[in-house]
Amino acid sequence: MTVVAERFAAVVREHVVLSLVNLPVHPVVMGIFGPPGEGKTFQLRAVLDSLSVRTVSISAADFESERAGVPGKDLLAAYVGAARDIHAKRPTCVVIDDIDTTVGEWENNTGTVNHQQVLAQLMHLADRPCDIERIGRVDRVPIFITGNDFGKLYPPLRRPGRMAALHWSPTGDERRLVVTEILSGLVEPNVVENLLVSYPRHPVSFFGELRSSLIRFGAASIIRRLADDLILISGEADRYRRHLEVAIRHHLDPIAVEQAAAALHEQHQAANRAYLTPAYLVSAPAASQVIE
């Protein structure tokens, strides 16, 4: 299931095209930031897949190493490798997920040498994307970075000219479109409307989790049977996933849907109270915009 808001998809398409044609005034780095759970990472990869763009993924954990300088060198190697793929007519981009969790400027956070070198490498690529020291000229590679808090990122890196930024917080219409598609085949549109009214503060990911809960509820007997023979389904994911989907291809009773949503809501509330800090839970402003 691919559910992408057109406004989000347009920004990703534009960044890929303008980077590959090496438009000098367009920044090579696109930062996508916003509240957690609103589909930044999922939508980004869905759009790149639809464009047949190969993704070189770098996670926040890759910026940690016992050896000083290794993460910065790995980032450069990923960029150069992607540039060679582009030169060979294989469209490629670099995606860095959750960058603010490791190299962000958090209170009481002491930046490491590795973090400083990663930021320095990103600054160099932003300023001279086609000219790599000791390597020479390379093709320009679109870079995407994602995170929750744009303000935690190193200010010189996020200034206009080095980075374009999309603050992603879906509008009411975008949420309705995406959530309706997520729950399609299981929940009637009028029930979806009621859910959106009942849980306006939950991110889009809440409704994806709700779909999973409804599938477990609707296919409980089949899941129990398959659990008795895990060897049978190993290596046959597509076949048995379709089997589950066919088994629940009907609209569930609205009361059952509302009960499942209420139970999931309470689970989230309990987890938030017990484990998440208030700063993480604060929603970003509703407006979304692209800044260059």
C-alpha positions in Angstrom: 0.0 0.0 0.0 1.5 3.3 -1.1 -0.1 6.4 0.5 1.7 9.7 -0.3 0.4 13.2 -0.1 0.9 15.0 -3.4 2.4 18.1 -1.8 5.1 15.9 -0.2 5.7 13.9 -3.4 6.1 17.1 -5.4 8.9 18.4 -3.1 10.8 15.1 -3.4 10.4 14.9 -7.1 11.6 18.5 -7.5 14.7 18.0 -5.3 15.7 14.8 -7.3 15.3 16.4 -10.7 17.0 19.8 -9.8 19.9 17.9 -8.2 20.4 15.5 -11.1 20.4 18.4 -13.6 22.9 20.2 -11.3 21.0 23.4 -11.0 23.6 25.5 -9.1 21.1 27.7 -7.1 19.3 24.7 -5.7 20.8 23.2 -2.5 22.0 19.6 -2.7 20.6 18.8 0.8 16.8 18.6 1.4 15.8 18.4 5.1 12.4 17.0 5.9 11.4 17.7 9.5 8.2 17.6 11.5 6.3 15.8 14.3 7.0 12.1 14.8 4.8 9.6 13.2 3.4 11.7 10.3 5.0 9.6 7.6 8.2 11.5 6.6 10.4 8.4 6.2 7.7 6.2 4.7 6.5 8.7 2.2 10.1 9.7 1.2 11.0 6.1 0.3 7.6 5.5 -1.4 8.2 8.5 -3.7 11.8 7.5 -4.4 10.7 3.9 -5.2 8.0 5.3 -7.6 10.7 7.2 -9.4 13.0 4.2 -9.5 15.7 6.1 -7.6 18.1 3.8 -5.7 18.5 4.8 -2.1 21.8 4.7 -0.1 20.5 4.7 3.5 22.5 6.0 6.4 20.9 5.8 9.9 21.7 7.8 13.0 23.6 4.8 14.4 26.1 4.9 11.6 27.4 8.2 13.0 28.8 6.4 16.0 32.1 4.5 15.9 34.9 3.6 18.2 37.3 4.9 15.6 37.5 8.7 15.2 36.7 9.9 11.7 35.1 6.7 10.4 31.5 8.0 10.1 32.6 11.0 8.1 34.6 8.9 5.7 31.6 6.5 5.4 29.3 9.4 4.5 31.8 10.6 1.8 32.1 7.0 0.5 28.4 6.7 0.2 28.1 10.0 -1.6 30.9 9.1 -4.1 29.4 5.7 -4.7 26.0 7.2 -5.4 27.7 9.7 -7.8 29.3 6.9 -9.7 25.9 5.2 -10.0 24.4 8.4 -11.4 27.3 8.7 -13.9 26.4 5.1 -15.0 22.8 6.2 -15.5 21.4 4.6 -12.4 19.6 7.4 -10.5 20.6 7.3 -6.9 20.3 9.5 -3.7 21.6 9.5 -0.2 19.1 9.4 2.7 20.1 10.1 6.3 17.3 9.3 8.8 16.8 10.9 12.2 19.8 13.1 11.9 18.8 15.3 14.9 18.9 12.3 17.3 22.7 12.0 17.0 24.3 15.2 15.6 21.6 17.5 16.9 22.3 20.2 19.5 20.4 18.9 22.5 20.7 20.2 26.1 23.6 18.7 27.9 24.7 16.9 24.7 28.4 16.8 24.2 29.2 16.5 20.5 31.8 13.9 19.6 34.7 14.2 17.1 32.7 11.9 14.8 29.7 14.1 14.9 31.8 17.2 14.1 33.4 15.5 11.2 30.0 14.3 9.8 28.7 17.9 10.0 31.9 19.2 8.4 31.5 16.6 5.6 27.9 17.6 5.0 28.9 21.3 4.9 31.6 20.5 2.3 29.1 18.5 0.1 26.5 21.3 0.5 29.1 23.9 -0.7 30.9 21.8 -3.4 28.7 18.9 -4.3 30.6 18.1 -7.5 34.2 18.7 -6.4 35.5 16.2 -3.8 39.0 16.6 -2.4 41.5 13.9 -3.5 38.8 12.4 -5.8 38.0 15.2 -8.2 34.8 15.9 -10.2 31.8 13.7 -9.5 28.1 13.9 -10.4 25.9 15.7 -8.1 23.9 13.5 -5.7 20.6 14.5 -4.1 20.8 14.2 -0.3 17.7 13.9 1.9 17.9 14.1 5.7 14.9 13.5 8.1 14.3 14.5 11.7 11.8 15.8 14.2 13.3 19.1 15.2 14.9 21.3 12.5 16.0 23.7 15.2 18.4 21.2 16.7 20.5 21.0 13.5 23.8 22.8 13.3 22.7 26.4 12.2 25.4 26.9 9.5 24.3 23.7 7.8 20.6 24.6 7.7 21.0 28.2 6.4 19.4 29.0 3.1 21.6 28.1 0.2 23.1 25.0 1.9 19.8 23.2 2.6 16.2 23.4 1.4 13.7 22.4 4.2 10.2 21.0 4.2 8.4 21.2 7.5 5.9 18.3 7.2 2.7 18.5 9.2 -0.2 17.2 7.1 -3.3 19.4 6.7 -6.7 18.1 7.6 -7.5 17.1 4.1 -4.1 15.4 3.7 -4.7 13.4 6.9 -8.2 12.4 5.7 -6.9 11.2 2.4 -4.0 9.2 3.8 -6.0 7.7 6.7 -8.9 6.8 4.5 -6.5 4.9 2.2 -4.7 3.2 5.1 -8.0 1.8 6.4 -9.6 1.1 3.0 -11.1 -2.4 2.7 -11.6 -2.6 6.5 -13.4 0.5 7.6 -16.2 2.5 6.0 -15.4 6.1 5.0 -18.0 7.5 7.5 -16.3 5.5 10.3 -12.9 6.9 9.3 -14.4 10.4 9.6 -15.5 9.6 13.2 -12.0 8.3 14.0 -10.4 11.4 12.7 -12.7 13.5 14.9 -12.2 11.3 17.9 -8.4 11.2 17.7 -7.2 14.5 16.2 -3.9 14.6 18.0 -2.7 11.2 17.0 -0.2 11.1 14.1 -0.9 9.2 10.9 1.2 6.2 12.2 -1.6 5.7 14.8 -4.0 4.7 12.1 -1.5 2.4 10.5 -1.1 0.7 13.8 -4.9 0.5 14.1 -5.1 -1.2 10.7 -2.6 -3.8 12.0 -4.8 -4.3 15.1 -7.9 -4.8 13.0 -6.1 -7.4 10.8 -5.1 -9.3 13.9 -8.7 -9.2 15.1 -10.2 -10.2 11.8 -7.8 -13.0 11.1 -7.2 -14.3 14.6 -8.2 -17.9 13.8 -6.0 -18.0 10.7 -3.0 -16.6 12.6 -3.4 -19.3 15.2 -3.4 -22.0 12.5 -0.3 -20.5 10.7 1.5 -20.2 14.1 1.3 -24.0 14.4 3.4 -24.5 11.2 5.9 -21.6 10.9 8.1 -23.7 8.6 5.3 -23.7 6.1 5.1 -19.9 5.8 8.8 -19.2 6.0 10.0 -17.9 2.7 6.4 -17.6 1.4 5.6 -14.1 2.8 3.8 -12.8 -0.3 1.6 -15.8 -0.6 0.4 -16.0 3.0 0.1 -12.2 3.4 -2.4 -12.3 0.5 -4.1 -15.2 2.3 -4.6 -13.0 5.4 -5.8 -10.0 3.4 -8.4 -12.1 1.5 -9.7 -13.5 4.8 -10.5 -10.0 6.2 -11.6 -8.3 3.0 -14.8 -7.0 4.4 -15.8 -4.0 6.5 -15.6 -4.6 10.2 -18.4 -3.7 12.5 -18.1 0.0 13.4 -18.4 -0.7 17.1 -15.5 -3.2 16.9 -13.4 -0.6 15.1 -14.1 2.1 17.7 -13.3 -0.3 20.5 -10.0 -1.2 18.9 -9.2 2.5 18.4 -10.0 3.2 22.0 -7.8 0.4 23.3 -4.9 1.5 21.1 -5.4 5.1 22.3 -5.1 4.0 25.9 -2.0 2.0 25.2 -0.4 5.1 23.6 -1.4 7.3 26.5 0.0 4.8 29.0 3.3 4.6 27.1 3.6 8.3 26.7 3.0 8.9 30.4 5.6 6.3 31.4 8.4 6.7 28.8 8.3 9.8 26.6 9.4 13.2 27.6 7.1 16.2 27.2 9.5 17.8 24.7 9.2 14.8 22.4 5.4 14.8 22.6 4.8 18.5 21.7 3.3 18.8 18.3 4.9 21.2 15.8 2.9 24.0 14.3 0.3 23.0 11.8 1.6 25.0 8.9 3.9 23.3 6.4 6.3 25.0 4.0 9.4 24.6 1.9 12.2 27.0 2.8 15.2 27.5 0.4 
